[in-house]
Amino acid sequence: MKEIDSKKMIKMICLILGGGAGSRLYPLTKDRSKPAVPIAGKYRLIDIPISNCLNSGIKRMFVLTQYNSASLNRHIKNTYNFDNFNSGFVDILAAEQTASSDKWFQGTADAVRQSMQHLNVHDHDYVMILSGDQLYQMDLKEMAEKHVASGADLSIATIPVNAKDAPGFGIMKVNNEGFITSFIEKPKTDLLPDWTSPVSERDAAKGNHYLASMGIYIFNRKLLNDLFDTYPNDTDFGKELIPKTISGGYKVASYSYRGYWTDIGTISSFFDANLSLADPIPEFNMFDENNMIYTRPRMLPPAKISGTTIKHSIVSEGSIVHAESLERCIIGVRSRIGKGARLKNCITMGNDYFQTLAEIVLKPDEIPMGIGEGTYIEQAIIDKDCRIGKNVIIRGTENLPNSESPVHCTVDGIIVLKKGSIIPDGSIIGDVSGMKV
């Protein structure tokens, strides 16, 4: 783990925004907050920004949340514990009623504003703000050092994007010295021609002509306090406070990032980001010894696989797999997959506990946890603790309209089985036209 030189210590606290209700990730956020959504078989989304901080020597973190935070609280409590001789911490700050506010967080800036009382008891000169629903590996220490060296009041991490993605981000223009001169939040498509920026030949070839905010900020403490005092009713950084900071004459720097980064805000982006981890050489490297991903240590046995053909897949510990084939799949912890099952382009989140053999034998009329024999699953996300019977077909395709039933949702052609769902033997969910099973 990289440490910041104590002689040049940057006194900084990190706030990780847990987001709102996470409606675009529903039903994965039906019973959990966005940062608690499982990813890559064994991690949770919150592990990504926390690991980036730890790998960068940043050890004082608050996670701000207000929706369905129980599982997130448990995960953080069971995972991130520092010894008594270390000043580091990872604490949850849930929305709460106070003398100054009786409302839930109304936006990104409001969440930080309501949390300032907890920050001010810690010695710091800078506040780093991260999102809890992004997949990336960044040297945050380098960003902090460049922020200090530039003399900026605020630094924003930026990445080039194309015209299709630009309307979903804050877009900015940067001068030759690396300072941001103008900023617009989620511009309409007809405005984009006025917001192109000079980019590298590589980015230009990809059509990435727009500089987008990654939602990663470093504020000088004084600036943050001044903004909250001057604009007490503003609730959002991108829509309100950042444009006013730029127009107010403050120095706002762009920290140019060229590594892999994706915003996991929708079911389709979550699905694509997960499955890309199973590629032969994924852009997000989980096997980098210098950039470890930290998570809850589980005392689970290794995965056991019998007679299965596996292509470009990740199988997590504690799993027992008797499937016929796995092709481009992410298999979560404690998964159970029966004989003859075939999974393709599929994410299974696994189970929260092991079902005993005695439970399975003594209750033969009940469908056991996991995926039954002869079942076919394609283009789907199977949430935790599901019980899928034998000879079931679950198949998502682009032809399927968005819909919801008591046990599953179809979003952008992806079938998402809700947590704890029970699917009887022989059930068919999705599109089976033209398939040979």
C-alpha positions, 0 to 999 in steps of 0.5 A: 500500500502506498503511503503519503510522505509524512513530511509532505502530508496532505491533510485530507478527508474523503467523503464517498457519496452513496447516492439516492434510491438507486432507481436505475439499478432496481431491482438490485437496489430494492433491499440494498443501497447502491454501494452495497450491490455485489460486483465481480462475484465477491466484492461490493461496489463500495469496495472500489472507492475505498480500495482506491483510497487505501491504495493511495494512502488515504485512510480517513473516509466517511460513506454518506448514505440514506436508503436501505443502508443496513447491509452496507453498514454490516459490510463496512463494519465487518470489513474495514477495521483499523487497529488502535494505533492507527488514525484511519477509519471508514465510517457511515454517515446516514442522513439524520435530523439535526437542529439545522436540518430535518430533511434527507439529503436533497443532492450531492452538495446537500449531503456534504453540507449536512455532514460538515459537522462530522468533518470539522472535528478532524484536522484537514485542509482538503475534502475529497469527494468520490462516488460509490457507484463507479468502477475504476483504479486511480492514484488519488494521491497523485490527484491530490498532489497535483491539486496542491501544486496547481494552487487550485481551489477545486480540482475535478477529475475528467475523462474524454467521452463521446457524443452519445455519453456526453448528455449524461455528464457534466461537460467542461472546457479547459484552457492551456494551463489546465484550468476549467473555464466553463462547465455545463451539467448534462447538456442537451444534444443540440448544445454539444457542438459548442462543447468540444475540446482538444483531445488526443489523437487516440480519443479523437479516433474514438469520437471522444471529443468532450471532457466529462466530469467523473464526479471526483472532486478535491475541494479546499476546506475554505472554499467548501465552507465559503460555498455553503455559507454563500449559497445555503439553498444550493443542493447539487455540485454539478448543477449549481455550485461548480458553475458558480465556483468557476464564474466566481473567479476561483481556480478550478483545475482539471485532473486528466485521467486516461485509465479505465473508468465506468459509471455503474448507474444502470442495469445495462452498465452494471451488466456490461462492466461485470461481464467485461471482468471475465475478458482475457485481459480486462481493462479493470485489473483485479490481479494488480498486486499494487492496487488490491481490491479490499473486501470482507474476508470470508472463511470459505472453501475453494470453488469445486467444479466437476465436468464443466466446460468453462470459457471466460468466466470467474468462479468465486469461492465456496461454489459447487459447480456441476454445470455442463458449461459456463460461458462469459459468466460471473459466479458469486460466492456459495453458488450452486449449479446443477448437472447439465445446466448451461449459463451464458452471459450471466451473472449469479450473485450467489448465496448469503449462506450454505444450505445443508445437505440435510435440509435438501434431503429432508425437504425433497418437495422444496427447490434447493438454493441455487440453479437446478439441473438442466437449466439454461440461463442467458443474458441474465442477472441472478440476485442472491439466495434464488432457488431455480428449479430443474429444466428452467429457461431464463433468456434475455434478448434485445427483443424483450420490452421492459417489464416487471413481475413478482420474481423478476424484471426485464431491463434493456433486454436483461432479465434480473431475477429478484433476491430470494426468488423461487422459480419452479421446475420447467418455468420459462422466463424471457424469449425462447424464440429461435433457440435450440435447447 
